[in-house]
Amino acid sequence: MNKSTLQSLAFITAAAISVVACKKSDTPAPQQNNNADGQAMAAFRKEHGPAFEDFTVDAAAGAVLTSSLGTTYTIPAGAFQTKTGASVTGSVTVSVKEINSAADMILSDKPTFTRDGKMLVSYGEFFIKAVQGSQDLQLKKDSGIKVAVRAKPNGQEIPMWSGDSTVTTTLNGYDYLNVAVSISIHTPVRSGVLWDQLNTNGYAFFNGSNGTLNFTIDSLVKWRNCDAILSNSGPKTTVLGYFASHYNTATQQDYMGDQPTILYFKPHGQNTLIKLYDVILNAPVGYQGFYSYQNSMPIGLQGTFLAMSTINGKFYADMKDVTIPSPTGSNNYATFTFDPQEVSESTMVSMILSMNSK
């Protein structure tokens, strides 16, 4: 998989600048481009995607919160502190966002595959933040929020994952007076999110008496994912998705911004979503599109592709039920061709929602 290739291309023309450090961040990235169609796609997803639910909590007393999806969050007394380490009392606003369906994954751009391309079966993705006034809060070192999710997993223990959706990169260079300077830039993760398995608090445990998965979140403003690896030991191939029409070339040219053309794949019967996000390079018209992680797509797997584009403010989409085929001839890959046609905004929302039943 060459997921670093596209991001690194953005820096080729930046003369006398070198990357000296890279860290992950969950702070929303500022716009890095003038890609109006990409921004329109991002705005569409934000408008129709899952929103935060806000709760008011007495920090000194703690609380048990229940989301609209029935998930409970048990916040212990005195759990919060400021960034400088001072204990927090008084009213605190706790905000929770949950993603538990393929449609929500698409609308939030939070697919379920690992950093190295393994497919994950999701029992929920969670993001928690807490503020007092305008001040962002943290959890104390030995504190944590206990979460109980209504789910019946295939197994008693489900791995937990931590995810980041933006990357902060520090660069060295020189200013207009030839003085050495360092700057930081925030860039979106092209895959939507980077999932890494947790080492501490690394599993959710099933409680058969009440039918919930239970785990602890020990860090705020971090995505947490309660997911099992989708096991498939059979042969695999690489998939290329070609767009016969309505491929927005800004996707090819803008390596640091929001993608105006997107391709997702959902295996049938699994709460799993794959995003093919690496752009096919040097592609002639009709072969522009995306490729999967190398040798990651199980041969014989049935699923549904959803191809989406925004071009000049209009929406285009194509949905295709497929079976991943064996490569033919001397090819070491399989191909699918998509022909997105213009749809209304409401129709595109309906197509995304229909992915839940695939």
TAHU-V467760 format. One line per field, one symbol per residue. psi: psi as a letter, one per 40 degrees, with the letter a starting at -180 (. if undefined). Layout:
BEGIN
psi=???
END
This chain:
BEGIN
psi=hfdedddddeedegifhiheihiiiehhhiheifgddddddddddddeiiiihhihihdddaihihieeehihhhihfdiiideehihiahhhhhhhiheiddddddefgigiideeiihhheihihhihihbehhiiiideiihhhhhhigigidhhiiihiieihhhhiiaiaeefhhihihihiihdedihhhhidifeiihhhddefihhihhehifhhihgiihhhheiiiihhhhihdifhheddddheeahhehihihhiheigihhhhehhhifhiheeiaiiiihfehhhehiahihhiihhfeiiiihhhhihhiiiibeifiiiihighihiidddddddddedde.
END
